[in-house]
Amino acid sequence: MSKEFDKRVDDFFRTYQDRGMKKWQGFMLSDFTSKADKIDKERAKVYEKRSR
């Protein structure tokens, strides 16, 4: 059984084509946009000086 498994693994990696960063792009994009939105909201806050 071990030899059969090794053969399957070897066959898989022989024909496997990694998509590189494309597979992570959606994940990174959603994280980046949510963080950017949070930063934009923080920057949009208006603080008024209190009068004494």
C-alpha angles and dihedrals in degrees: 000000000000092000091050091050091048090051091051092049092048091049091049095052093042091061099029116115115196115219090213116206093350091082091054097041096090093047094048093044093054092047092048095048094047091050091045091051090051091050091048091053091050091050092047093060113111117212116199122207112244118233117227 
